[in-house]
Amino acid sequence: MRLTTVRSAEGHRVGVLDGDVIRLLDAGPTLRDVIAGGEESLADVARRLRSGDGVPVPDASFGPLLDPPSVRDFLTYEAHLAELAGSVPDEWYEKPLFYFSNPASITGPYDDVRIPPLVTQLDYELEVGVVVGRAGSDLTPAQAADHILGYTIFNDWSARDLQVHEFKFPMGPSKSKDAAITLGPWLVTADELADFVVDGRLALTTEVRLNGVRTGGDVTSNMAWSFADLVAYASRGTVVRPGDVMGSGTCGTGCLAEIRRTDPDTAPDWLAPGDVVRIEVEQLGFIENRLVPGPQPVEIPRGRRRIGVGA
């Protein structure tokens, strides 16, 4: 199935793609509710596929795909790390790195995206996200594969100028990754992609275009770990829950920071109001967002200095 969330007069409604039409479930349950209901809930959605109200895909207003319990974003593409850092240290291969992002920042697949306050170096990041279908703890990769419900496009918008400040301290990203994540337009269940698994890895072609010009792309099989590996690692010593989202990390040539480093003379400038970013992934569809001015910054005072102050 290809599941989505559609805005309607009754509020956000879960939809299922049926040819060129999206069949809408009754108002009330969210996509997160459907996922939490497990196989029985998904089977009920499938049974009602042709009985719900229908809206043609071109006429649909897509809302934020999902309100996930958590969002983890990994770093799994060697090429991306090598270009940004100059090399890939041996320690990187020991375990997949991730940080926790902001579940409240999910935007619709075709919504405008506001530039965060004070940010002058906004970037897109081309990724694919995996969505957990049922809870699990301390899973092996083989077990984790059975906990994967499906996949969606994931754009991890990033404020590179804020990152420069944040990465001076061993805390990881915070406000540089806090403003927006675009998911969608569909949550494509894993069974729909069985023919695109090669040697145990999902192999989907990806592409990003800025203002209509192709700026990057890759194949998901170039990830150093499989999506099942990521879910298994995330479950180690804790619990992954239905609706949890995990990003693959940026693919090779999948962001401006990388191509501005490798080809500074011809690379596009950082994102600005009016720019349009389109990400397309084989079998998952495409998302497209226009950048618009953001809110004025709320002033926060500098921290109070208590060390080194004269007696």
N, C-alpha and C positions, 0 to 999 in steps of 0.2 A: 504494500500500500504506500501511497504518497499522502501523508497527513500534513495539514497546515492549520493556520488560524486566520479567520476572516472577520473583518469588522462588519457589523450589521446594525440595523435599527434596534435590535434587541441586545446589543453588546457584542463582545467577541464570541465567535462560535467556531467550534472545531469543524474542519472540512476535510473531505477525502476526494482526491482527484479521480474522476470517472470520465475518461476520454477527454473532451474539451470542456467539461463541466465540473465544478466543485460541488459535491453533495454536502450539505450542511447538517450537522447534528443539532438537536434541540439546544436552545440557549441554556447556559448554566455550567455544565462541565467544561473544564479547560483541557488543553492537550496534556498538561501535567496530570490532571485527574484521570484521563484516559490511560496514560502510561502507568500510573500507579495502580490501576485496576487490573493490570496483568493480562495474561492471555485471554481470559474470559471477556474482559472489557474490549480488547482488540477484536476478538471474534464477533462480539456484538456490533461493533462498528462495521465490520465486513458484511454482516447480515443485512444491515440497514443501508448498505451502500447505494442502492438504487431507489430507495424510498424517501430519502430526505429532500428538502428543498434544494434546488440547483441554481447556481449562478455561473454564467460563462466565465472562463478564466480571465479574458481581457477586461471584464467588468468588475472583477473582484478587487476589494480593498484589503490587502494583506496586513494583518496586525503583527506585532511581535510574536514570533513562532511559539515561544515557550517561556515559562517562568521557572527556570531550573532551580533545584535546591542548592546547587553549587556549580561553579565553572572553574575548571582547571585548564590551563593552557601550557602545552608542552613545547619542547625544543627538539625536534627529531630529524631535521634535514641538515646533513653535513655541509652541503653546498652553501646554505644560508649562513651557517656559523663560520665557515671558512672565509667567506667573503667579508663578513663584518669584523671578525677577530683576526684575520690574517692566517689562521691555522686552526686545527682542531686538536686539542690536547687529548692524550690517551685517556685521561680520567673521565672525559665526557662519555665514553662508550660504556662505562661501568653501570650506569643506571639512567633512566630518562628523567630529565629535569622538568619541573613545572612550577608555575606560581598560581595562586588563587586569584581569579578576577572577580568582577562585580556582577552578580546575577541581576541586579536592578537596572543594569545599563543596556539590556537587550533592546534593539530597535527593529522595526519592521523591515522586510527585505527591500522595499522601494521607498522608504521614508527618507525625508531630508535628515541629514546628520549635522548637528550643531558643532562648530569648532569650539573646543573648551576655552574658558577664560585664560587670557595671557599666553596662549599657545601660538607660536609662530612657525613650528615645524611639525605639522600634523601629517601622519603617514597612514596608509592602508597596509594590511597584511593578509595575503592570500593563504587561507587555510581550509581544511575540512574538519568538521567536528563529528565526534561519535556520541551517541546518546544511549545511556544505560537504560535497560528495560526492567530490570528487577534487582533487588538488593543482593549484595554479596560481600563477603569479607575474606581476606587472605586467599584470593582466587589464584589458581594457576592460569597461565595464558589459555590453555584449552578450555578451562571452565569459564574464563572471562568471555570467550567468544560466544558462549551461550547466553551471556548476560547483556549482549549488545542488541539493542532494539533496531537501531538504524543510524543514518548519517545525514548530515546537512552541511551546507556551505557556512563558513565561519570567517568573518572579517574582523580582525582584532585591531581596531583603530588605535594608533599609538602617537603620543606626543613626544617626539624625539628630543626636543629641547628640555622638557621636564626630566626625561630619562637621564640626561647628562648629570643633572644634580643628584637624582636618586641613586644612581649607580656608584656614587662616591662612598656610599655607606652600605654595609652588609645586610640590607633589609629587603632587597628586591624591588620590583616596580610597585608604585602606588598610584598617585594621581596621573602618571603618564599612561596608565592603562584603565582608567576609572570611568571614562565618559561614555563610551559606546562600544557595543559589540553587535554586529549585524549577523543574524542567523536566517536561514530560509533558502528559498521560499517553501521548501518541502522538508519534512522528515521522511526520508525514503527508507523503508524497512529493509533489513539486511537480506532477506530472501530475494528481494528484487535485484540485488547486485551479485548474486551467486556466480554469474557468468563473468564477472570482472575481478575475480579472485585468482591471482597467479602466484603459485608457490606459497600459498598461505597468506598472501598480502593483497589488500585491495589495490587495484591498479586503475585509477581514474585520471584522465587528462584534465589539467586545470589551466585557467588563463585569466589574466587581469588586463583590463583596458582602462586607460585614463583619457577622458574626453574623446573616446572613440579610437585611440591609438593603443595598439598592443604594447604593454610594457613588461610583461613577464608571464611565466607559466612553467609547469612541471608535471610530473606524474606521481601520484601518491605512493606508488611502490618504491620510490626513492627514499622513503622514510627509513631511518635506521632501526626503528622498532615498528611492529605491527600495531594496529589499533587494539587488538586483544592484549598485547603486551602492556599498553598504556593503562587499560582498565585494570589489569591484574596488579600492576605496580601501584595504582591509585588505591586499590583495596587493601594493600599490605598494612596490617596493624590497625585497620579502621573499616568503615563500611562505605561502599558506594551505594547510592540510592536511585530509585526510579526517577528518571528525568535529569540526572546529573549529565552535564555536558563537558566534553574534553576535546580541546583543540589540538590539531596535529602539530602546531607551530608553523611558522612561515616557510614556504617552499623556496627553493632556489629561484632568484630573480623575482620573488613575490612581494617586494616592498621597495619604496623609494630609497630608504636608507642604504640598501644594498647596492642598487644600481647607481646611486649618486657617489658611492665610494669607488665602484669599479669603472664607471665611465662618467666622471664629473663634468666633462665638457659638453655632453649631449643629453644628460639625464634631465628629466623634468624637474621643475622647482617643487618645493613642498606644497601641499594642498592649500587651496584658497577658496573663498566663497565663489560658488558658481561651478567649480570643478565637479565632474561626474565620474564616479568609480564604478565600473561594472566587473563583477567576478562571475565567471562561468565555469562549472565543473560538469564533466561528462556524467550523464544520468541524474544529476542533482538539480539541474536547471541553472538559473542565474539570479544574482541580486544586483541591484543598481541603486546607488545613493548619490544624491547631490549635496554638496557641502554648502552650509548657510552660516551666517554670522552667529556666534554664540552670545550668551549673556555677559553682562558686565561683571567683572570679578568682585567678589566680596572680600574686603580687606581683612587680612589676618595679621596681627602684630608679630614682630620678631620675638623669638624666644628670650626669656629673661636670663641674663648671664650671671651665674653665681660663682664661677671658678675664675680666678685671676683678677678678681675685683680688689682694689686697694683696701687696706684695713680702714 
